[in-house]
Amino acid sequence: GGVFKSIDGGWHWTRLPNQPESLRMFYGLIVDPTEPKRVYWGTCGVGGGVYRSEDGGGSWKRVFSREEWVFNLHADAGGTVYAAGKELWASKDHGTTWTRLTKQGVPLDIVGLESDPTNPQRIWCSRVPWDASAGGGVYETLDGGTTWKEITGNLPNRKPLVLRYNPETRELWAGGTGLFSIKRP
């Protein structure tokens, strides 16, 4: 397990040194769009949380430990980093301080995560159960996380693990067992 890096277009891979205690990862790996040597790694399990590297993966520092199961990370164009676990957290200062954006307190994990590149206040997340139940859904905020609205609608699979937004077509895509899209105004 862990993170590997290729510097020749994927022909050769090297396991990065000095990796965190927890090597388990779901969708938790991003490069900061404002600084290409800054990499974030969301880990799961004992020693989990969010780790940051300022040197392209040469060394790691734990910058978030409020949740040990971080399923997804996302960075918007301005460099705000989002960490998804039981709740959604945001850091506007590269992981130094974190603000909780969800307060729903429901026993579902946040896995799908996306933001609108044309409007940083607009964020989507999906909450999913890990069992066979039909719970879960897709949520949207238009004010940076102050208020949330469920927008699951008639999505036949309420457990989307991946969310992606196309700003040109204004379509939000949800993927899990199936791929679905919806136009967002």
Backbone as numpy.savetxt, mean C-alpha at the origin, in Angstrom:
# Nx Ny Nz CAx CAy CAz Cx Cy Cz
13.43 -15.65 1.28 12.63 -14.46 1.28 13.47 -13.21 1.28
12.80 -12.07 1.23 13.49 -10.81 1.27 13.38 -10.05 -0.03
14.25 -9.05 -0.19 14.23 -8.19 -1.36 15.49 -8.42 -2.18
15.30 -8.53 -3.48 16.39 -8.72 -4.42 16.41 -7.55 -5.39
17.58 -7.23 -5.94 17.75 -6.08 -6.82 18.54 -6.49 -8.05
18.10 -5.98 -9.21 18.83 -6.18 -10.45 19.27 -4.82 -10.98
20.52 -4.74 -11.42 21.02 -3.49 -12.00 21.32 -3.66 -13.49
20.89 -4.81 -14.07 21.14 -5.05 -15.49 19.86 -5.47 -16.22
18.74 -4.88 -15.83 17.48 -5.15 -16.52 16.87 -6.51 -16.22
17.26 -7.13 -15.14 16.66 -8.39 -14.74 17.42 -9.64 -15.14
18.60 -9.51 -15.70 19.40 -10.67 -16.07 20.02 -11.33 -14.84
20.44 -10.51 -13.87 21.06 -11.03 -12.65 20.44 -10.33 -11.44
20.27 -11.10 -10.37 19.64 -10.58 -9.15 20.55 -10.81 -7.96
20.57 -9.84 -7.05 21.35 -9.95 -5.83 20.44 -9.67 -4.64
20.52 -10.52 -3.63 19.75 -10.29 -2.40 20.37 -9.10 -1.69
19.54 -8.13 -1.32 20.04 -6.93 -0.66 20.57 -7.27 0.73
21.64 -6.60 1.16 22.23 -6.88 2.48 21.43 -6.25 3.61
21.75 -6.65 4.83 21.23 -6.00 6.04 19.71 -5.91 6.08
19.03 -6.99 5.72 17.58 -6.95 5.65 16.95 -7.05 7.03
15.72 -6.51 7.17 15.02 -6.53 8.46 14.75 -7.94 8.97
14.35 -8.01 10.25 14.05 -9.29 10.89 12.97 -10.05 10.13
11.89 -9.36 9.77 10.80 -10.00 9.05 11.05 -9.88 7.55
11.11 -11.01 6.87 11.33 -10.99 5.42 10.04 -11.22 4.65
8.92 -11.37 5.37 7.64 -11.64 4.72 7.07 -10.35 4.15
6.59 -10.42 2.92 6.05 -9.25 2.25 4.82 -9.65 1.43
3.85 -8.75 1.36 2.69 -8.97 0.51 2.84 -8.07 -0.71
2.37 -6.81 -0.67 2.57 -5.84 -1.76 3.40 -4.66 -1.26
4.25 -4.87 -0.30 4.91 -3.78 0.39 6.29 -3.41 -0.10
6.43 -2.99 -1.34 7.73 -2.54 -1.82 7.50 -1.38 -2.79
8.06 -0.20 -2.46 7.92 0.96 -3.35 9.21 1.76 -3.37
9.40 2.47 -4.46 10.49 3.43 -4.60 9.86 4.81 -4.51
10.46 5.68 -3.71 9.94 7.03 -3.53 10.04 7.79 -4.86
8.92 8.32 -5.37 8.97 9.03 -6.65 9.76 10.35 -6.59
10.04 10.83 -5.38 10.79 12.09 -5.26 12.28 11.87 -5.03
12.68 10.62 -4.74 14.09 10.30 -4.49 14.31 8.83 -4.82
14.90 8.52 -6.00 14.99 7.13 -6.44 15.86 6.22 -5.57
16.70 6.75 -4.71 17.49 5.89 -3.82 16.74 5.55 -2.54
15.58 6.21 -2.32 14.78 5.94 -1.12 13.77 4.84 -1.46
13.86 3.73 -0.74 13.00 2.58 -0.95 12.31 2.25 0.36
11.04 1.87 0.27 10.27 1.46 1.44 9.87 0.00 1.30
9.90 -0.70 2.42 9.58 -2.12 2.45 8.59 -2.34 3.59
7.39 -2.81 3.27 6.39 -3.17 4.27 6.47 -4.65 4.55
6.69 -5.02 5.80 6.87 -6.42 6.16 5.75 -6.91 7.05
5.61 -8.24 7.12 4.53 -8.87 7.87 5.08 -9.85 8.89
4.48 -9.86 10.07 4.84 -10.81 11.11 5.74 -10.19 12.16
6.38 -11.04 12.95 7.24 -10.58 14.04 8.34 -9.69 13.45
8.50 -8.51 14.03 9.48 -7.54 13.52 8.98 -6.79 12.31
7.70 -6.97 11.97 7.14 -6.32 10.79 6.88 -4.84 11.00
6.45 -4.19 9.95 6.20 -2.76 9.93 6.69 -2.19 8.62
7.20 -0.96 8.65 7.74 -0.33 7.45 9.20 0.01 7.71
10.03 -0.37 6.74 11.46 -0.08 6.76 11.78 0.84 5.59
12.75 1.73 5.80 13.16 2.68 4.76 14.66 2.52 4.51
15.02 2.59 3.25 16.42 2.62 2.86 16.67 3.94 2.13
17.72 4.63 2.51 18.08 5.89 1.83 19.20 5.66 0.80
19.68 4.42 0.71 20.82 4.14 -0.17 20.52 2.99 -1.14
19.29 2.96 -1.66 18.93 1.96 -2.67 18.93 0.54 -2.17
18.70 0.33 -0.89 18.59 -1.01 -0.33 19.85 -1.52 0.35
20.87 -0.68 0.49 22.10 -1.08 1.16 21.93 -1.24 2.66
21.09 -0.41 3.25 20.80 -0.48 4.69 19.34 -0.13 4.91
18.78 -0.58 6.02 17.35 -0.40 6.31 17.17 0.13 7.72
16.18 1.01 7.89 15.82 1.54 9.20 14.31 1.36 9.37
13.90 0.81 10.50 12.47 0.65 10.78 11.90 2.02 11.11
10.89 2.45 10.32 10.30 3.78 10.51 8.83 3.72 10.93
8.26 2.51 10.97 6.87 2.36 11.39 6.71 1.00 12.06
6.21 1.02 13.30 6.06 -0.25 14.03 4.70 -0.36 14.72
3.77 0.52 14.41 2.45 0.45 15.06 1.66 -0.78 14.64
1.97 -1.32 13.47 1.35 -2.55 13.00 2.46 -3.46 12.48
2.40 -4.74 12.85 3.41 -5.67 12.39 3.02 -6.38 11.10
1.81 -6.17 10.64 1.36 -6.74 9.37 1.00 -5.59 8.44
1.94 -5.19 7.61 1.73 -4.14 6.61 1.63 -4.83 5.26
0.42 -4.84 4.70 0.15 -5.60 3.48 0.50 -4.84 2.21
0.45 -3.53 2.25 0.67 -2.76 1.04 1.28 -1.41 1.39
2.07 -0.90 0.48 2.62 0.45 0.56 2.30 1.16 -0.74
2.18 2.47 -0.65 1.93 3.29 -1.84 2.55 4.65 -1.59
3.07 5.26 -2.64 3.57 6.63 -2.54 2.90 7.44 -3.64
2.39 8.62 -3.28 1.82 9.47 -4.32 2.93 10.29 -4.98
2.57 11.04 -5.99 3.57 11.79 -6.77 4.35 12.78 -5.92
3.76 13.28 -4.85 4.43 14.23 -3.97 5.31 13.59 -2.91
5.32 12.26 -2.84 6.17 11.57 -1.89 5.49 11.17 -0.59
4.19 11.43 -0.44 3.49 10.93 0.74 3.44 9.41 0.65
3.81 8.76 1.75 3.85 7.30 1.81 2.65 6.81 2.60
1.99 5.79 2.08 0.84 5.18 2.74 1.18 3.74 3.10
0.81 3.32 4.30 1.02 1.96 4.77 -0.34 1.37 5.15
-0.65 0.20 4.60 -1.94 -0.44 4.82 -1.78 -1.71 5.63
-2.52 -1.79 6.73 -2.56 -2.98 7.58 -3.98 -3.11 8.09
-4.16 -3.13 9.42 -5.52 -3.07 9.98 -6.15 -1.72 9.67
-5.32 -0.69 9.64 -5.76 0.67 9.31 -4.83 1.22 8.24
-5.18 2.38 7.70 -4.36 3.05 6.70 -3.64 4.21 7.37
-2.33 4.28 7.16 -1.46 5.28 7.76 -0.78 6.08 6.67
-0.45 7.35 6.94 0.24 8.20 5.97 1.40 8.92 6.64
2.47 9.09 5.87 3.62 9.88 6.33 4.00 10.86 5.23
4.03 12.13 5.58 4.42 13.18 4.63 5.87 13.57 4.78
6.59 12.92 5.72 7.99 13.27 5.96 8.90 12.03 5.88
8.64 11.19 4.90 9.48 10.03 4.58 9.53 9.00 5.71
8.47 8.90 6.49 8.40 7.87 7.52 8.78 8.31 8.92
9.08 9.60 9.10 9.45 10.07 10.44 8.23 10.10 11.35
7.11 10.63 10.86 5.86 10.65 11.63 4.75 10.06 10.77
3.77 9.44 11.45 2.67 8.77 10.77 1.34 9.24 11.34
0.35 9.37 10.46 -1.02 9.74 10.85 -1.96 8.63 10.39
-2.84 8.21 11.29 -3.84 7.20 10.92 -4.95 7.88 10.12
-5.27 7.32 8.94 -6.28 7.90 8.07 -7.63 7.20 8.17
-7.66 5.98 8.65 -8.93 5.28 8.81 -9.19 5.07 10.29
-10.45 5.11 10.63 -10.86 4.93 12.02 -12.08 4.03 12.08
-12.19 3.14 11.12 -13.38 2.31 11.03 -13.41 1.22 12.07
-12.24 0.75 12.49 -12.18 -0.26 13.53 -12.81 -1.58 13.17
-13.03 -1.85 11.89 -13.61 -3.13 11.50 -12.51 -4.19 11.44
-12.85 -5.45 11.71 -11.82 -6.49 11.76 -11.43 -7.02 10.38
-11.23 -6.13 9.44 -10.80 -6.50 8.09 -9.51 -5.77 7.77
-8.63 -6.41 7.05 -7.35 -5.79 6.70 -7.46 -4.96 5.43
-6.67 -3.90 5.36 -6.59 -3.09 4.16 -5.47 -3.67 3.30
-5.82 -4.03 2.07 -4.83 -4.62 1.16 -4.71 -3.78 -0.10
-5.79 -3.57 -0.83 -5.75 -2.75 -2.04 -5.57 -1.29 -1.66
-4.75 -0.57 -2.44 -4.41 0.81 -2.09 -4.03 1.56 -3.36
-4.61 2.74 -3.55 -4.33 3.56 -4.73 -4.70 5.01 -4.44
-4.07 5.93 -5.18 -4.43 7.35 -5.07 -4.56 7.92 -6.47
-5.22 9.06 -6.55 -5.43 9.75 -7.82 -4.24 10.68 -8.04
-3.44 10.47 -9.09 -2.27 11.33 -9.31 -2.62 12.78 -9.63
-3.87 13.04 -10.01 -4.29 14.42 -10.30 -4.91 15.10 -9.09
-5.18 14.33 -8.03 -5.80 14.88 -6.82 -5.31 14.08 -5.61
-4.27 14.55 -4.91 -3.71 13.78 -3.80 -4.66 13.58 -2.62
-5.78 14.29 -2.59 -6.76 14.10 -1.52 -7.66 12.89 -1.76
-7.61 12.34 -2.97 -8.47 11.21 -3.35 -7.68 9.91 -3.25
-8.13 9.04 -2.35 -7.44 7.78 -2.09 -8.50 6.67 -2.05
-8.12 5.50 -2.52 -8.99 4.33 -2.45 -8.28 3.22 -1.68
-9.04 2.43 -0.96 -8.49 1.24 -0.30 -9.54 0.15 -0.30
-9.07 -1.08 -0.20 -10.01 -2.20 -0.07 -9.74 -2.90 1.25
-10.81 -3.24 1.93 -10.74 -4.01 3.17 -11.20 -5.42 2.84
-10.41 -6.41 3.28 -10.73 -7.79 2.93 -10.59 -8.71 4.13
-11.43 -9.76 4.19 -11.22 -10.83 5.17 -10.34 -11.89 4.55
-9.70 -12.69 5.37 -8.84 -13.75 4.86 -9.54 -15.10 4.87
-10.78 -15.13 5.36 -11.51 -16.40 5.38 -12.41 -16.49 4.14
-13.33 -17.43 4.13 -14.21 -17.65 2.98 -15.45 -16.76 2.99
-15.55 -15.84 3.95 -16.74 -15.00 4.03 -16.80 -14.01 2.86
-17.97 -13.44 2.67 -18.19 -12.51 1.56 -18.02 -11.06 1.99
-17.46 -10.82 3.15 -17.29 -9.44 3.62 -16.22 -8.70 2.84
-16.07 -7.45 3.18 -15.05 -6.64 2.52 -15.68 -5.60 1.62
-14.83 -4.75 1.04 -15.34 -3.73 0.14 -14.28 -2.73 -0.24
-14.69 -1.80 -1.11 -13.81 -0.74 -1.60 -14.30 0.58 -1.03
-13.34 1.42 -0.57 -13.66 2.68 0.08 -12.89 3.82 -0.60
-13.50 5.00 -0.57 -12.90 6.17 -1.20 -12.96 7.36 -0.24
-11.90 8.15 -0.24 -11.90 9.42 0.46 -11.60 10.51 -0.56
-12.27 11.63 -0.42 -12.03 12.79 -1.29 -11.35 13.91 -0.53
-11.08 13.69 0.77 -10.50 14.73 1.61 -9.26 14.25 2.36
-8.50 13.37 1.73 -7.24 12.93 2.31 -7.37 12.01 3.50
-8.54 11.42 3.71 -8.72 10.45 4.78 -9.57 10.92 5.95
-10.06 12.15 5.90 -10.92 12.63 6.99 -12.24 11.87 7.01
-12.84 11.69 5.83 -14.08 10.92 5.72 -13.92 9.87 4.63
-14.61 8.75 4.80 -14.55 7.64 3.85 -15.96 7.23 3.46
-16.10 6.77 2.22 -17.40 6.29 1.73 -17.17 4.94 1.06
-18.03 3.98 1.37 -17.93 2.69 0.68 -18.46 2.83 -0.73
-17.71 2.37 -1.71 -18.11 2.46 -3.12 -18.12 1.07 -3.77
-18.26 0.03 -2.98 -18.21 -1.34 -3.50 -19.27 -1.57 -4.57
-20.46 -1.00 -4.39 -21.52 -1.15 -5.38 -21.81 -2.60 -5.68
-21.89 -2.92 -6.98 -22.24 -4.28 -7.39 -21.01 -5.13 -7.72
-19.87 -4.78 -7.16 -18.65 -5.57 -7.38 -18.92 -7.00 -6.95
-18.85 -7.98 -7.87 -19.22 -9.34 -7.50 -18.24 -10.00 -6.53
-16.98 -9.62 -6.57 -16.00 -10.17 -5.64 -15.62 -9.05 -4.68
-16.02 -9.16 -3.44 -15.81 -8.09 -2.47 -14.44 -8.15 -1.81
-13.51 -8.88 -2.40 -12.18 -9.04 -1.83 -11.09 -8.62 -2.82
-11.16 -7.41 -3.38 -10.10 -7.03 -4.31 -8.78 -6.79 -3.56
-7.72 -7.43 -4.03 -6.42 -7.29 -3.41 -5.59 -6.19 -4.06
-5.96 -5.82 -5.28 -5.22 -4.80 -6.02 -6.19 -3.74 -6.53
-5.84 -2.47 -6.33 -6.60 -1.35 -6.89 -5.64 -0.52 -7.74
-6.07 -0.13 -8.94 -5.28 0.75 -9.80 -6.21 1.75 -10.46
-5.73 2.98 -10.63 -6.54 4.05 -11.21 -5.88 4.56 -12.47
-6.68 4.73 -13.53 -6.22 5.31 -14.78 -6.80 6.72 -14.87
-5.98 7.77 -14.65 -6.51 9.13 -14.65 -7.01 9.60 -16.01
-6.49 9.02 -17.09 -6.96 9.44 -18.43 -8.38 8.97 -18.70
-8.68 7.73 -18.34 -10.02 7.20 -18.58 -10.92 7.35 -17.35
-10.33 7.77 -16.24 -11.02 7.91 -14.95 -11.68 6.60 -14.52
-10.94 5.51 -14.70 -11.42 4.20 -14.30 -10.62 3.71 -13.11
-11.34 3.21 -12.11 -10.72 2.53 -10.98 -10.85 1.05 -11.25
-9.73 0.34 -11.21 -9.69 -1.09 -11.46 -9.53 -1.84 -10.14
-10.23 -2.95 -10.01 -10.14 -3.80 -8.83 -9.85 -5.22 -9.30
-8.81 -5.83 -8.71 -8.44 -7.18 -9.10 -8.29 -8.09 -7.90
-8.67 -9.29 -8.07 -8.56 -10.34 -7.06 -8.81 -11.63 -7.79
-9.99 -12.21 -7.62 -10.41 -13.30 -8.49 -11.33 -12.67 -9.51
-10.73 -12.12 -10.52 -11.43 -11.38 -11.56 -10.89 -9.96 -11.62
-11.19 -9.28 -12.70 -10.74 -7.91 -12.90 -11.95 -7.08 -13.28
-12.16 -5.98 -12.55 -13.35 -5.16 -12.73 -12.94 -3.70 -12.76
-13.73 -2.87 -13.44 -13.45 -1.43 -13.44 -14.74 -0.66 -13.30
-14.59 0.58 -12.81 -15.72 1.48 -12.66 -15.24 2.88 -12.99
-16.06 3.66 -13.68 -15.74 5.06 -13.97 -15.96 5.87 -12.71
-15.00 6.73 -12.39 -15.12 7.62 -11.25 -15.17 9.04 -11.79
-16.11 9.85 -11.32 -16.21 11.24 -11.83 -14.96 12.07 -11.50
